[in-house]
Amino acid sequence: MIIPCIDLMGGRVVQLVQGREKALEADSPAEMLKRFEGFPVIQVIDLDAAIGSGENSSLVEFLAARATTRVGGGVRTVERARRLVEQGATRVIIGTSAFQPDGINRPFLSEVAAAIGPDKVLIAVDSMRGRIVVKGWRESTTLEAGQVLSQLEPYCGGFLCTYVDKEGMLQGTDLDWFRRLRRTTSHELTAAGGITTLDEIAELQRLGIHSALGMAIYTGQLQLDQLRALNV
């Protein structure tokens, strides 16, 4: 499955390079929904909430009410996870709060899974320079993605794994990293970070891994009609 991404910052749809440098601003959220018609799922990330600089709650609610969405960014309480589901999100993405500096935040994940059901939880396992990064990819933990996926399985229905080293750079992703991750879990996997070509998407599909796409779509590197055809 191919999943287009809508990243929100300051009330606008944006694309960042490695989560830091804003590369472009796109059309309004409503216009992006129109552009992404025909895709089964849209991924929505509140970047302001992820880094703790604010929130775009009204836009998140607008999108979740009008499309099948998986929503993340700043989900740090059980109440927020529950609220996103009430607003229409079919899956809630949990990143920073899933981890502690030296391990998994099992108490929090247990609470969220009990509140909304593990099938509605996606855990974001984002890697930079070999380590899981949190807080909008601005802080590094001591953990490696391949070490923790199997331990996280009881709390979620799948994983969103971003190869941050290539995020937004249009240089291709690291397929070997995703192959290694695929071997560590039977859970649903979604790949993100630098996916640039149809060949990469085809290889991820062969591995049974979904592709979440941002920069390659927004810059026209990948055409929406081609991607819709691959989803059939």
Contacts in CASP RR format, 6 or more apart in sequence:
PFRMAT RR
TARGET T0000
AUTHOR 0000-0000-0000
METHOD contacts of the structure
MODEL  1
MIIPCIDLMGGRVVQLVQGREKALEADSPAEMLKRFEGFPVIQVIDLDAA
IGSGENSSLVEFLAARATTRVGGGVRTVERARRLVEQGATRVIIGTSAFQ
PDGINRPFLSEVAAAIGPDKVLIAVDSMRGRIVVKGWRESTTLEAGQVLS
QLEPYCGGFLCTYVDKEGMLQGTDLDWFRRLRRTTSHELTAAGGITTLDE
IAELQRLGIHSALGMAIYTGQLQLDQLRALNV
1 40 0 8 1.000
1 41 0 8 1.000
1 210 0 8 1.000
1 211 0 8 1.000
1 231 0 8 1.000
2 39 0 8 1.000
2 201 0 8 1.000
2 210 0 8 1.000
2 211 0 8 1.000
2 213 0 8 1.000
2 227 0 8 1.000
2 230 0 8 1.000
2 231 0 8 1.000
3 39 0 8 1.000
3 41 0 8 1.000
3 42 0 8 1.000
3 43 0 8 1.000
3 70 0 8 1.000
3 190 0 8 1.000
3 210 0 8 1.000
3 211 0 8 1.000
3 212 0 8 1.000
3 213 0 8 1.000
4 32 0 8 1.000
4 36 0 8 1.000
4 39 0 8 1.000
4 42 0 8 1.000
4 43 0 8 1.000
4 212 0 8 1.000
4 213 0 8 1.000
4 214 0 8 1.000
4 217 0 8 1.000
4 224 0 8 1.000
4 227 0 8 1.000
5 42 0 8 1.000
5 43 0 8 1.000
5 44 0 8 1.000
5 45 0 8 1.000
5 192 0 8 1.000
5 212 0 8 1.000
5 213 0 8 1.000
5 214 0 8 1.000
5 217 0 8 1.000
6 13 0 8 1.000
6 29 0 8 1.000
6 32 0 8 1.000
6 36 0 8 1.000
6 42 0 8 1.000
6 43 0 8 1.000
6 44 0 8 1.000
6 45 0 8 1.000
6 63 0 8 1.000
7 13 0 8 1.000
7 14 0 8 1.000
7 15 0 8 1.000
7 16 0 8 1.000
7 44 0 8 1.000
7 45 0 8 1.000
7 47 0 8 1.000
7 214 0 8 1.000
8 14 0 8 1.000
8 29 0 8 1.000
8 44 0 8 1.000
8 45 0 8 1.000
8 46 0 8 1.000
8 47 0 8 1.000
8 48 0 8 1.000
8 56 0 8 1.000
8 59 0 8 1.000
8 60 0 8 1.000
9 16 0 8 1.000
9 22 0 8 1.000
9 47 0 8 1.000
9 48 0 8 1.000
9 56 0 8 1.000
10 48 0 8 1.000
10 56 0 8 1.000
11 56 0 8 1.000
11 59 0 8 1.000
12 25 0 8 1.000
12 26 0 8 1.000
13 25 0 8 1.000
13 26 0 8 1.000
13 27 0 8 1.000
13 28 0 8 1.000
13 29 0 8 1.000
13 32 0 8 1.000
14 22 0 8 1.000
14 23 0 8 1.000
14 24 0 8 1.000
14 25 0 8 1.000
14 26 0 8 1.000
14 47 0 8 1.000
15 22 0 8 1.000
15 23 0 8 1.000
15 24 0 8 1.000
15 26 0 8 1.000
15 168 0 8 1.000
15 214 0 8 1.000
15 215 0 8 1.000
15 218 0 8 1.000
16 22 0 8 1.000
16 23 0 8 1.000
16 47 0 8 1.000
16 167 0 8 1.000
16 168 0 8 1.000
17 23 0 8 1.000
17 167 0 8 1.000
17 168 0 8 1.000
17 169 0 8 1.000
17 215 0 8 1.000
18 128 0 8 1.000
18 137 0 8 1.000
18 164 0 8 1.000
18 165 0 8 1.000
18 167 0 8 1.000
18 168 0 8 1.000
18 169 0 8 1.000
19 47 0 8 1.000
19 136 0 8 1.000
19 137 0 8 1.000
19 164 0 8 1.000
19 167 0 8 1.000
20 137 0 8 1.000
20 138 0 8 1.000
23 168 0 8 1.000
23 215 0 8 1.000
24 218 0 8 1.000
24 219 0 8 1.000
26 32 0 8 1.000
26 218 0 8 1.000
27 35 0 8 1.000
29 59 0 8 1.000
29 62 0 8 1.000
29 63 0 8 1.000
30 62 0 8 1.000
33 42 0 8 1.000
33 63 0 8 1.000
33 66 0 8 1.000
33 67 0 8 1.000
35 224 0 8 1.000
36 42 0 8 1.000
36 67 0 8 1.000
36 224 0 8 1.000
38 228 0 8 1.000
38 231 0 8 1.000
39 227 0 8 1.000
39 228 0 8 1.000
39 231 0 8 1.000
40 68 0 8 1.000
40 231 0 8 1.000
41 68 0 8 1.000
41 69 0 8 1.000
41 70 0 8 1.000
41 90 0 8 1.000
42 63 0 8 1.000
42 67 0 8 1.000
42 68 0 8 1.000
42 69 0 8 1.000
42 70 0 8 1.000
43 69 0 8 1.000
43 70 0 8 1.000
43 71 0 8 1.000
43 93 0 8 1.000
43 160 0 8 1.000
43 212 0 8 1.000
44 60 0 8 1.000
44 63 0 8 1.000
44 64 0 8 1.000
44 69 0 8 1.000
44 70 0 8 1.000
44 71 0 8 1.000
44 72 0 8 1.000
44 89 0 8 1.000
45 71 0 8 1.000
45 72 0 8 1.000
45 73 0 8 1.000
45 93 0 8 1.000
46 55 0 8 1.000
46 56 0 8 1.000
46 57 0 8 1.000
46 59 0 8 1.000
46 60 0 8 1.000
46 71 0 8 1.000
46 72 0 8 1.000
46 73 0 8 1.000
46 74 0 8 1.000
47 73 0 8 1.000
47 136 0 8 1.000
48 54 0 8 1.000
48 55 0 8 1.000
48 56 0 8 1.000
49 55 0 8 1.000
49 56 0 8 1.000
49 57 0 8 1.000
49 72 0 8 1.000
49 73 0 8 1.000
49 74 0 8 1.000
49 75 0 8 1.000
50 72 0 8 1.000
50 73 0 8 1.000
50 74 0 8 1.000
50 96 0 8 1.000
50 135 0 8 1.000
50 136 0 8 1.000
51 135 0 8 1.000
51 136 0 8 1.000
51 138 0 8 1.000
52 74 0 8 1.000
52 135 0 8 1.000
55 74 0 8 1.000
60 71 0 8 1.000
60 84 0 8 1.000
60 87 0 8 1.000
61 87 0 8 1.000
63 69 0 8 1.000
63 71 0 8 1.000
64 71 0 8 1.000
64 84 0 8 1.000
64 87 0 8 1.000
64 88 0 8 1.000
64 89 0 8 1.000
65 87 0 8 1.000
65 88 0 8 1.000
68 90 0 8 1.000
69 88 0 8 1.000
69 89 0 8 1.000
69 90 0 8 1.000
69 91 0 8 1.000
70 89 0 8 1.000
70 90 0 8 1.000
70 91 0 8 1.000
70 92 0 8 1.000
70 93 0 8 1.000
70 122 0 8 1.000
70 160 0 8 1.000
71 84 0 8 1.000
71 89 0 8 1.000
71 91 0 8 1.000
71 92 0 8 1.000
71 93 0 8 1.000
72 84 0 8 1.000
72 92 0 8 1.000
72 93 0 8 1.000
72 94 0 8 1.000
72 95 0 8 1.000
72 124 0 8 1.000
73 93 0 8 1.000
73 95 0 8 1.000
74 80 0 8 1.000
74 95 0 8 1.000
74 96 0 8 1.000
74 97 0 8 1.000
75 81 0 8 1.000
75 84 0 8 1.000
75 92 0 8 1.000
75 93 0 8 1.000
75 94 0 8 1.000
75 95 0 8 1.000
75 97 0 8 1.000
75 112 0 8 1.000
76 96 0 8 1.000
76 97 0 8 1.000
78 108 0 8 1.000
78 111 0 8 1.000
78 112 0 8 1.000
78 115 0 8 1.000
81 92 0 8 1.000
81 94 0 8 1.000
81 112 0 8 1.000
81 115 0 8 1.000
81 116 0 8 1.000
81 121 0 8 1.000
82 115 0 8 1.000
82 116 0 8 1.000
84 92 0 8 1.000
85 92 0 8 1.000
85 116 0 8 1.000
85 120 0 8 1.000
90 120 0 8 1.000
91 120 0 8 1.000
91 121 0 8 1.000
91 122 0 8 1.000
92 112 0 8 1.000
92 116 0 8 1.000
92 120 0 8 1.000
92 121 0 8 1.000
92 122 0 8 1.000
93 122 0 8 1.000
93 123 0 8 1.000
93 124 0 8 1.000
93 160 0 8 1.000
94 109 0 8 1.000
94 112 0 8 1.000
94 121 0 8 1.000
94 122 0 8 1.000
94 123 0 8 1.000
94 124 0 8 1.000
94 156 0 8 1.000
95 123 0 8 1.000
95 124 0 8 1.000
95 125 0 8 1.000
95 126 0 8 1.000
95 134 0 8 1.000
96 134 0 8 1.000
96 135 0 8 1.000
96 136 0 8 1.000
97 105 0 8 1.000
97 108 0 8 1.000
98 104 0 8 1.000
98 105 0 8 1.000
98 108 0 8 1.000
98 109 0 8 1.000
98 123 0 8 1.000
98 124 0 8 1.000
98 152 0 8 1.000
98 155 0 8 1.000
99 105 0 8 1.000
99 132 0 8 1.000
99 134 0 8 1.000
99 141 0 8 1.000
99 143 0 8 1.000
100 141 0 8 1.000
101 141 0 8 1.000
101 142 0 8 1.000
102 141 0 8 1.000
102 142 0 8 1.000
102 143 0 8 1.000
103 141 0 8 1.000
103 142 0 8 1.000
103 143 0 8 1.000
103 148 0 8 1.000
104 148 0 8 1.000
104 151 0 8 1.000
104 152 0 8 1.000
106 155 0 8 1.000
109 121 0 8 1.000
109 123 0 8 1.000
109 152 0 8 1.000
109 155 0 8 1.000
109 156 0 8 1.000
110 155 0 8 1.000
112 121 0 8 1.000
112 155 0 8 1.000
113 121 0 8 1.000
113 154 0 8 1.000
113 155 0 8 1.000
113 156 0 8 1.000
118 154 0 8 1.000
118 155 0 8 1.000
118 156 0 8 1.000
118 157 0 8 1.000
119 157 0 8 1.000
120 157 0 8 1.000
121 155 0 8 1.000
121 156 0 8 1.000
121 157 0 8 1.000
121 158 0 8 1.000
122 156 0 8 1.000
122 157 0 8 1.000
122 158 0 8 1.000
122 159 0 8 1.000
122 160 0 8 1.000
122 188 0 8 1.000
122 190 0 8 1.000
123 152 0 8 1.000
123 155 0 8 1.000
123 156 0 8 1.000
123 158 0 8 1.000
123 159 0 8 1.000
123 160 0 8 1.000
124 159 0 8 1.000
124 160 0 8 1.000
124 161 0 8 1.000
124 162 0 8 1.000
125 132 0 8 1.000
125 145 0 8 1.000
125 148 0 8 1.000
125 149 0 8 1.000
125 152 0 8 1.000
125 159 0 8 1.000
125 160 0 8 1.000
125 161 0 8 1.000
125 162 0 8 1.000
126 132 0 8 1.000
126 133 0 8 1.000
126 134 0 8 1.000
126 137 0 8 1.000
126 160 0 8 1.000
126 161 0 8 1.000
126 162 0 8 1.000
126 164 0 8 1.000
127 133 0 8 1.000
127 144 0 8 1.000
127 145 0 8 1.000
127 161 0 8 1.000
127 162 0 8 1.000
127 163 0 8 1.000
127 164 0 8 1.000
127 165 0 8 1.000
127 177 0 8 1.000
128 137 0 8 1.000
128 140 0 8 1.000
128 164 0 8 1.000
128 165 0 8 1.000
129 140 0 8 1.000
129 165 0 8 1.000
130 144 0 8 1.000
130 145 0 8 1.000
131 140 0 8 1.000
131 141 0 8 1.000
131 142 0 8 1.000
131 143 0 8 1.000
131 144 0 8 1.000
132 140 0 8 1.000
132 141 0 8 1.000
132 143 0 8 1.000
132 144 0 8 1.000
132 145 0 8 1.000
132 148 0 8 1.000
133 139 0 8 1.000
133 140 0 8 1.000
133 141 0 8 1.000
133 164 0 8 1.000
134 140 0 8 1.000
134 141 0 8 1.000
137 164 0 8 1.000
137 167 0 8 1.000
145 161 0 8 1.000
145 177 0 8 1.000
145 181 0 8 1.000
146 180 0 8 1.000
146 181 0 8 1.000
146 184 0 8 1.000
149 159 0 8 1.000
149 181 0 8 1.000
149 184 0 8 1.000
149 185 0 8 1.000
149 187 0 8 1.000
150 184 0 8 1.000
150 185 0 8 1.000
152 159 0 8 1.000
153 185 0 8 1.000
153 187 0 8 1.000
156 187 0 8 1.000
157 187 0 8 1.000
157 188 0 8 1.000
158 187 0 8 1.000
158 188 0 8 1.000
158 189 0 8 1.000
158 190 0 8 1.000
159 181 0 8 1.000
159 185 0 8 1.000
159 187 0 8 1.000
159 188 0 8 1.000
159 189 0 8 1.000
159 190 0 8 1.000
160 190 0 8 1.000
160 192 0 8 1.000
160 212 0 8 1.000
161 178 0 8 1.000
161 181 0 8 1.000
161 189 0 8 1.000
161 190 0 8 1.000
161 191 0 8 1.000
161 192 0 8 1.000
162 191 0 8 1.000
162 192 0 8 1.000
162 193 0 8 1.000
162 212 0 8 1.000
163 173 0 8 1.000
163 174 0 8 1.000
163 177 0 8 1.000
163 178 0 8 1.000
163 191 0 8 1.000
163 192 0 8 1.000
163 193 0 8 1.000
163 194 0 8 1.000
164 193 0 8 1.000
165 174 0 8 1.000
166 172 0 8 1.000
166 173 0 8 1.000
166 174 0 8 1.000
166 193 0 8 1.000
166 194 0 8 1.000
167 192 0 8 1.000
167 193 0 8 1.000
167 194 0 8 1.000
167 215 0 8 1.000
168 193 0 8 1.000
168 194 0 8 1.000
168 214 0 8 1.000
168 215 0 8 1.000
169 194 0 8 1.000
169 215 0 8 1.000
170 194 0 8 1.000
170 196 0 8 1.000
170 215 0 8 1.000
170 216 0 8 1.000
170 219 0 8 1.000
170 221 0 8 1.000
171 194 0 8 1.000
171 196 0 8 1.000
172 194 0 8 1.000
172 195 0 8 1.000
172 196 0 8 1.000
172 197 0 8 1.000
172 200 0 8 1.000
173 191 0 8 1.000
173 193 0 8 1.000
173 194 0 8 1.000
173 195 0 8 1.000
173 196 0 8 1.000
173 200 0 8 1.000
175 200 0 8 1.000
175 203 0 8 1.000
175 204 0 8 1.000
178 189 0 8 1.000
178 191 0 8 1.000
178 204 0 8 1.000
178 207 0 8 1.000
178 209 0 8 1.000
179 207 0 8 1.000
181 189 0 8 1.000
182 189 0 8 1.000
182 207 0 8 1.000
182 208 0 8 1.000
182 209 0 8 1.000
188 210 0 8 1.000
189 208 0 8 1.000
189 209 0 8 1.000
189 210 0 8 1.000
190 209 0 8 1.000
190 210 0 8 1.000
190 211 0 8 1.000
190 212 0 8 1.000
191 204 0 8 1.000
191 209 0 8 1.000
191 210 0 8 1.000
191 211 0 8 1.000
191 212 0 8 1.000
192 211 0 8 1.000
192 212 0 8 1.000
192 213 0 8 1.000
192 214 0 8 1.000
193 212 0 8 1.000
194 215 0 8 1.000
194 216 0 8 1.000
195 201 0 8 1.000
195 204 0 8 1.000
195 211 0 8 1.000
195 212 0 8 1.000
195 213 0 8 1.000
195 216 0 8 1.000
196 216 0 8 1.000
196 221 0 8 1.000
196 222 0 8 1.000
197 222 0 8 1.000
198 222 0 8 1.000
198 226 0 8 1.000
198 230 0 8 1.000
200 211 0 8 1.000
201 211 0 8 1.000
201 227 0 8 1.000
201 230 0 8 1.000
202 230 0 8 1.000
204 210 0 8 1.000
204 211 0 8 1.000
205 211 0 8 1.000
205 230 0 8 1.000
213 222 0 8 1.000
213 227 0 8 1.000
215 221 0 8 1.000
216 222 0 8 1.000
217 224 0 8 1.000
217 227 0 8 1.000
END
